Amino acid sequence: MIRYDCLKRLAPRITDQLIVTSLSGQKIEWASLSQHPGNLLVGTMGTALGVGIGLAVGLPRRKVIVLESDGSVLLSLFNLATLANLDPKNLIVLVFDNQIYSGTRISEPTATAGKTDLAMMARGAGIGQATTVRELEAFEREIDAALDGSELKFIVCKVEESVVHREIARTDLDPMENKFQFVRYLERSEGRAIFRSRG
C-alpha cells in the first residue's frame, strides 16, 4: 500500500471526527487532502498518540482518529500501556508503518524493518483490537468497521516507503493558527468554552 492512497480513502469518510497527526510525511499529505477544522496538525514526533488519548478521554462522545507513524510510536512506547488501561472506546489509531524514518532525507530503517511488530506490541500492552493491514481493501474494511464501531481500534497499516509528501506544497496554516482553529471548532461543536479571554 501507499500511505497517500490510504489517506485519500479516509478523507471522504470524515465528518465531525477529530484528527490528530504526527510529525511525518502523513501530516503533510493529510493537510493537502483535508481542510477539516477538526484537524490538529501536531508538529512534534512522539506526541500525537498521547494527545489523541487525552482528547478521546476528555470527549468520550466524540470519535478521535490519530494518524501515527512507526517511528513516532517507537519513540513513545509508554503510550501503549496507557492506551490499553484507559481503553477509550471512541479512539482509532492508524499507524502508517513504512519501516523507515522517511520524514527526513536520510531514510534510516526503523525497528519494524527488523523483528519488531507494533500490533503484537499493542496486544502485549493489553489492546485487544490491534491488527495489521497490508492491502487497500483491508484498510477500507477496517476503517469502516472502526468508524461504525464503539471500541478502541489500533490498526497498523503496512505501507511502502513513499516520497509523495516531498512533492506536496506545505500548508500555509501556521501551527498556532491551527491550534486556535481546532479549539474554536471544539468550542462550537461541543458547546463549551475552552479558551477564555484574559482581557
Salt bridges, closest charged atoms under 4 A:
ASP5 OD1 - LYS8 NZ 3.70
GLU29 OE1 - ARG3 NE 2.92
GLU29 OE2 - HIS165 ND1 3.97
ASP87 OD2 - LYS89 NZ 2.54
ASP97 OD2 - LYS158 NZ 2.81
GLU140 OE2 - ARG9 NE 3.93
GLU140 OE2 - ARG13 NH2 3.53
GLU142 OE1 - LYS153 NZ 3.39
ASP144 OD1 - ARG13 NE 2.58
GLU187 OE1 - ARG184 NH1 2.80
GLU190 OE2 - ARG62 NH1 2.64
